[in-house]
Amino acid sequence: MDIKETGKKLKPFAPVLSVALVTACVAGSLSGYEAPVYAATQEETPVKKEETKEKKEEKKTAAKGTFDLEDGVYKGTGTGYAGDITVSVLIKDKQIVSIDILSSSDDAAFFTRAKAVIDKIIEGQTLDVDTVSGATFSSRGIISAVKNALTGEKDTSETGQAQSGQTGAAAGSSTSVAQVEDAAAYKDGTYYGSGTGFGGPLKVMVEISGGKIASIQIVENSDGSDYISKAASLIDSIIATQSTNVDTVSGATYSSVGIIQAVRDALSQAAVNGTSDTSQNNNNNSNNNSSSDDNNSTVTGTVPYKEGIYYGTADGYSGDVSVAVVIQEKTIKAILITESSDDEAFFNRAMDVVKNVIRTQKTDDVDTVSGATYSSKGLLNAIKNALKQAEKVTNGESIDEKPDLTDLKELIERAEKLEEDKYTETSWAVLQTRIADAQEALEETKQTIVDKAVEKLKTAIAQLESKDGKDEENTKYVSGTYEVTVPCTPDEDEDFEEYELTMSVEIRNDKIVSITDITGDGASSNDDYIKRAANGTSSIKGVVSQIIDKGMPEDIDTVSRATCSSNAILEGCKKVLEAAERPTDMEAE
């Protein structure tokens, strides 16, 4: 049975660069062969005990803005691929706080990719950033628009379309394409692929949902609009047949071949099984990253679930561990590790759990790995959660996870009732941006994205500044942003060296409304603990969101396996409150 015909849509996940794959020894197709374990090749790191001491590294510091401009919103225009790109840039305390796209003529999917430069600009507080590969003209246009907003310098360059114009077929273009064998199934997610059309490079974005090709969009091309429009008609054929073995379009042959090449390139990244993927993984991980048990045989035909690709997430050592479990012919055929932030050395050891699940086709009798307990337990629980999804599908139950939008809707309603004339232009502009983001989040399917929108909108409301300043007259604390440094001290286990933790805390109307730029000056291994403490995991709320929800560092739960970092963040907030406390009349005298 073709797994593509039976795979069910569970929950899409973003494609990852490093994926670990374990393929099962399926009776009849891989007879006599024991499934090897594959893991993505990474830089080698010394094997160390989990939660060990590390040497100190140079202190990390957050970039500070140096834009000599008054607080406010600045508008600018640059030249993208198809036309003008217009942005608004919010400046506060000489820093770029936010960049919003007001208008663009570029392809939506292509432009979305280019917007990654915005995060780079804000993070580095500089316009000297790299363009986005595969979206060069659009990302360059965004940078130029921001520059125009802040300096007044105009972008006089031609559009990307004009610069890419050609009269003859580009080198590498072709009028024919060979037949290929399609993969049995694909990993859900979004993938980009490249080919060569009549005018040059052609790129597509392919969406995979439920193990099938759901949509294909052309995000970049140098061909004429008439040719590309005509050639694009074959996209419907690819989706309908779930195959790239389709006929080219007469009168747009070069463009047709370019599209087929690009789609195949994208699908090669999404393919779950097949000889090409397996051999590539095997070649990339030829040393300690692969193993097999020649003396054991794989049990087959014992899993009572429908064929498909099922996803599960659980709490690992440093954060979430996510897997995709492929079931075919009542057998767990493959397990892919799609996400993990755990240390590579420990995680490689924990992969024995995956191999044992593949070999026994069970999860109940599989033991965790000594020395990598948390990582292996996370893997095992993620696999169990994936199989729970499979059980629901088999029983005809819905597995669509609908996020709880109650808080977000209430917050949007509250924000929309506020009156603009009461607040400063800068703080009001931020609020409007966050309201727009929140309204977009109403269409999201992931709870984490909705929660993030809630958090940002809450912060924007809390950061509103009154025009007359009366809100500040009777407050206990002086509003403002404070930078604080506190020691992060190990507990009785002494499993790391003490280091200094620095962060910025903003107080507004007697509440802590944001905690940012949290960094440590110790070993790099501390970064995972700081991140875990601040942001939490899919099942544990981080201390930052807890503090912002309550406005104060009181009755806050520390994050397990990041207790010391959690306590340091709490201590930093308390220290800021002490420093920000407004002196009494007697103290002032």
N, C-alpha and C positions, 0 to 999 in steps of 0.2 A: 504493500500500500504506500502511496506517495504521501509523505508527511506534509507536503505543502497543501494537500487537499483537506487535511484534518486538523492542522494546527489551529489553535484558538487564540484570539487576541486576549492577552492578559494585561500587561502594562508596559508601554514602550519605555525603553531606557536609552540614554544617550550612548552612542558608540564610544568605546574606550580604546586607547592605543595599546594598552597592555592587557591581554586576555589569556587566562590559563584555561586549557582545554583538556578534559579527560574523555577519551572515546572508549566505548564499551566493545567487548569482543562479542559481536552479534552472530549467533549461530546461523550458518547458511551463507553469510556474506563475508565474515572474517573468521572462519573456522580455524581453530587451533592457534589463534593469535591472542595474546593477553594484552589488554588495553594499557598503553603507556600513559604516563602523566606528563603533560606539557605545561610549562610556565613561561611567561614572557621573559626574555633576556633583559637584564638590567645591569647597571654597574655593580660590581662586586663590593660587598661590604663585609667587614669582619664579623664573624659569628659572635654574638654576645648574649649573655643571660637577659631574659626579658626584664625590663625595668632596671637596667644596670647604670652605673656611673659613666659619664662621658666627659671628655675634655671640653673646656670652655672654648667658645668661638667668639668672633667679634660681635659686638652688640649691634642688633638690627635697629634702625631708626626709620620712622615713617617719613615720607617726603613731605616737605613743607612748601606751601605756595609762596611765590615772590612776585605775584602780579600786582603792580602798583596801580590798582584801580579801586574806585569807591565800590562799596557793597551795592549790588544791583544785578539786573538781568541784561545781558548784552546779546545783540542779534547779529549774525554774520552769514555770508553766503560763499560757497565754493563750487567748483565744477566737478561733477561726478562722471559716471560712465555715459549716461543718457542725457544729462542736463544739470541744472542747478540743484544744489543741496543747501538748505537753509537750516540753521541751528539757533538755539538760545542757550546762552552760557550763564550760569548763576555764579557770581563771585561773592564770597564772604570772607572777611579777614584775610584778604589777599590770596585766597585759595579758590580753586575751581571746585565748587560743591556739586554741581550737576551739569550735564549737557543733554539737551533734548532736541530731537529731530523735529523740525516744524514742517518741512516738505522735502520731497525727493522724487525724481523722475526715474530712478533706477529700479530694476527688477526687485520685487519685495524680498524674495528668498535670498537673492544675491546680496541685497543691501543689509539684510539682517546679519549676515555673516560679517560684513564690513564694520558693523557697529561695535565690534570687539575693540576697536581702537579707542572708543570712549573710555572704557575701563582703564586702558593703558595711560591715557592722558591724565585722568583723575588720580590714578595710583601714583604716577611719577610726578604729577604737577608740572608737566612739560609737554611741549608740542613736538619735541624731538623723539618721536616714537616710530616704530616700523609699521608699514602698511600690512594688511592682512593678505596672506597668500591666497590667490584665487579670487580676490576681491580688491585688487590693487587700485583701480580707478575710483571706486566708491569710497574706500577707506582714505585715499588721498584727498578726495573731495571733502570728507568730514573734517580732516585735519586742517585743510585750507579754510573751511567755513569757520572753525573755531578761531583760527589765526585772524581772519577778517573781523570777527566779533571783538577780539581783544586788542588788536593793533590797528585796525582799519585798512590793512594791506589787502588789496583786491587780488583775486585769483583770475588771471587772464589766460589761463591755459585752455586748450580745446577739450571737448568731451572725449571720453575714451572711445566712443564709436568713431569719431572723426580721426583720431590718432590710429585706430586699427584698420581703417579702410584699405582694401587691397583689390586689385583688378584681376588677378590670376589665382589659381588654386594654390594654397599654401603648401610648403614642404611638409610631407608626412600625410597629406590628405589622400583619400583613396575612394575608388568607385565601387569597391566590393568588400565584403566581409564574410569570413568563414562561419560555418555552423559550429556550435559548441554544445557541450552537454551541460544542462542547467543543474544547479545545486539542488539537493533534496529539500532543503529548508534554509531560511534566513533568520538572523537575529533581528528582533525588533529594534528600530532606531532610525536615525537619519544619517545618510551616507552621501559623500560627494565623490564624483568620478570625473575623469578627464578623457577627452578624445580630440580628434583633429577634424574640423569641418573645412569648408571651402576657403574661408578667410584666415584660418589659424585655429588656436586653442578653443575648445568648446567644453563647457563644464555643466554638469547636471547635479541636482539634488534628488536623491531617491529616498522615499519614506517606506519603511517596512513595518507592517502591523499584522499581528497574528501569524507571523512567519511568511507573509505574502507581500508582494509588491503592491503598495497602496496608492502611491502617487509618484510622478516624475515631473520635475520642473527644470527647465533650462535656465541656469543662473548666469551664464556668461557665454558669449559667442562673438565672433568677428564676421559672421556671414550677413548678408543682406536680409532685411526683415521679411521680404517676400519669400525668399528661399527657406529661411528658418521656420516661418509659419507653415509653409507647405510640408516641410520635413517633419514638423512636430506632430503631424497627424498619426505617425506610426507609434507614438507613445500610447495611444489607446489600444493598439494591437498588442503591444508588449504587456500592458496591464491585463488585458482580456485573456491572453494566452499564458500569462506568467512565464514568458520566455522572450529572449532577445533574438531568437531565430525567426525574424520577421522580414518581409520584403521591404526594400528601400522604396522611396517615393520617386516616381518618374518626374524629372525636371528639377529635383533637389537631391540628387544622388550623394554628392559629397557631404551635404549637411546631414542626410539620413545616416550615412556610415559613421559620421562623427558622433551623432546621438547614441547609436548602438554601442560604439566603442566606450563612450563615457558611462553609459548605464552598466555595461559589463564590468567596468573598472570599479564602480560603486558597489555592485553586487558581490564582487570578489572579496570585499571587506566584510560583507554581511553573511557570507556563506557559513552555515553551521557545520556541515559535514561534507566529505568529498576528498578525493586523493590529493588535490592541490593544496587544500588548507592543511591537511595532516602533515604532508611532507614538508611544507614550509615551517610549521611549528617545530617539527622534529629537527630540521636543520638549524633553526635558531636556538635550540636548547639541547645541545648535544652532550653536555657534561653532567653536572649534578641536577640539572633541571628536568630530567626525564628518568623514569624507572619503570620496570615491569616485573611481574611475578610469573616466571615461566612454569613454576610448579603448581600454580593454582588455575582452575578453570572458572570462567564467568558463568553464573547462573543466568538463564534466559527465560523469557516468557512467563514471569511471575508477577509482574506489576499490573494490577487490575484497572488501569486508567486509559482514557482515550489518548490517541497519539497527539502530540503537540509539543510546543515549547512553553515551559512554565517557569515563572520567576519567583524568587524568594529573597528576602533580606533579613538579616539578624545582626545583633551587636557583636562585633569582634573585639580585639584588644584595644585598638586605637580609634575605632569608629565602625561604621557600617560595613558589612560584608554582604555582597549581592551575588546571586548565582542564576544561571539559566539552565534548566534541566530539560534535556531532550528525551522524549519517550517515543519509541517506535517498536512495533511488533511486541507489545507488552514487556518491553525491556528498557531500562534506563540506558540509553545509548551513549549519551554524552552529558557532561557537566561543565559549563563554562563559568569561570570566575569573572564577573563583569565589573566588580568594584571592590576595592579593599585598600585601606590606608595603613594596614599593619606592616611591621618591619619585614623586609623581604626574606631574611634568613629564617625567622620564625614561621612565616607564612609558607615557605617551601617545605618546612618540616610538617606543618599542619596538613599539607596536601595529601598525606597518607590517608587521612579520613576520606577524602574524595575517592581515592583509588579503592579503598575497602568497600565503600558504598557501591561502586561500579561492579566490583567482584562478587559481592554477596547479594546485590540488588535489595539491600535492606538498610535501614538507618537505626533500628532499635538496638542491634547488637554490636554497633561500631563504637569503639572506645576513643576517647580524646587522646591526643599525642602528648606524652610527657615532655615538658620543657616548652610546649607551645599550646598550653591548655586553652587559653582564651581564644586564640585564633582558630584552633581546630573545633572548639565548641561553637564558635560563630559560623564556621562553614557548615557544620552538621545541622545547626538550627535553621540556617538559610535553605538548605536542601529540604529539610522537613517542611518548611513553609511553602516551598515550591510544590511539593507533593500534596499539600493541603489544597492548593489551588487546583491541581490536577483532579483531586477527588471531587471538588465542587463542580468542575466542568463535567466530569463523568456522571454526576448525579443530576445534571441539568440545572444546577444553581447558578445564579449570576455572580460573577467575580469582579464586575465593574466597581471600582472604588470611587464613590462620589464624595468629594470633600465637603466638610461642614462650612457653609458660607454664612452662617448666622452672624458671627462676630463681624465679619467683613461688611456685610450689608448694613448692619447697625452703625458701624463706624463711618461708612460712606454717607449715610443719612445724616448723621451728626455733623460731619464735616461740611456738608452742603448747606446746612442751616446757618453756618457762621457768616458774619457780615464783613465784607472786604474792607469797608472804610474804617474799621476799628484797628486794623493791623498794618504793619509796615509792608512796603511793596515786596521786599526780598523774602520775608517769611511767608507772605501770601502766595508768592510765585512757587515756592517749594511745596506748599500745601496743594496747589492746583496740580502740580506734577504727580504728587503721590495719590491724589484722587483719581487721576487718569490711569495710573498704574493699577490701582485697586479695582477699577472698573474692568480693566483687561483681565485681571486675576479671577473675576467672576466666571470667566469661560474656561479656566484651568481645570484639569482633572487631578492634579496632585495636591495633597493637603499641605505639603511643605511650601509650595509656592504661594498658596493662599495665606498661610501663617506668616510668611515673610512680608506679604503685602499689608497684612494687619499691623505687623510690627512697625513698618515704615510709615504708615499713615498715622498710627498713634504718636510716633516721634514727631512727625510734621505738625500735628495738632498741638502737642506739648511745647514745640519750639516757636509757636506763633508769638510775635512781639507786638505789644500794644503800642499804638502811635503816641499816646500821651504819657506812657511810662508809669501810669498809676498802679498797674498790677504789681510793680516792684516795691511800692512804698511800705507795705506791711508784711513783706516776706521775711522768713527767718534766715534764708541763705541768699547771698548775692549771686544773681544769675551770671552765667559765663561758662567758658570751657577751661578746664583745669588739667594740667599734665601732672601726673603723680608717679613716683617710683617707690616700690615696696619690695622687701625681700621675699622670695619664695623659698620657704624652709622645709627640708625633708622631715617626715615623721620619724617614729622610732625605728622604722626599717632602714632608714638612711640609704635609700636606693638611688639617690642622685645627689649631686653637689648643689649647694645653695646658690641661687642666682637672683639677679634683680629683674623684676617685672615692671615694665613701664606701660602706661595707658593714658588716654585722654577721656575725661569724664565731663559731660555737659549737664549743667543744672539750669532748670527753667521753672519759675513759679514753685519753688520748694520741692521740686522733683528731679530725680536723675532721669534725663530723657535720652541720653545716648552714651555708649561706652565704645570707643574705637581705638585703633592703632595699638592693640595689645601685643607687645613683643617682650621677649626675654633675651638677656645677654649671655645665657649659658650655652650648654651643648645643644646641637641641632635636634637631638632626640627629644628635647623638652617641647619642641614646637607642637608635636602631636597632642601632648597633654594640655598645653595652653589652648589649642583649638578645640579639643574635646570639652574642656571646662567652660570655655566661652560659648560655644555653639551647641554643645550636646550632641546627641545622635538622633536617629529616627524614633527611638523609644524613650530617650531621656532628654528633658529640657535643659538647655544650657543656663548658666548662672546669669549671663547678660540679659537674655529675654525675661528671666524671672525678675531681675532687679528693675528693668524698665517697666514691666507690667505693674509692679507694686510702687515704683517710684523711689523706693528706698531699699538698702541692703539688709532688710530685716526678714526673718523667717524664710530664708532662702535655702533650698536643698543643694548640697554640693553634688558634683557629678562623680559617680563611682569611677575608680581607676584614674581620677584626675583631681583627687581631693585637695592636694596641696596647692595646685594651680587655682582651684576654685576658691580656696580660702584666701589666697593672695589677691585675687580680683575683689573679693568682698572687703578685705582690709584696705585696699586702695581706695575703694568708694567711701569707706568710713573716714579715711584720712582726708579726702577731698571735702567731705561735708564739714569736718572740723575747720578746715582752712577757709571754707566759704561762708561760715556762720557770720551773720551780720552782728557787729558789736552793739551792745545795749547803749542807751543814752549815757548811763553812768560810766561805762567803759570808754565811750567816746570822749567824755570829759577828761 
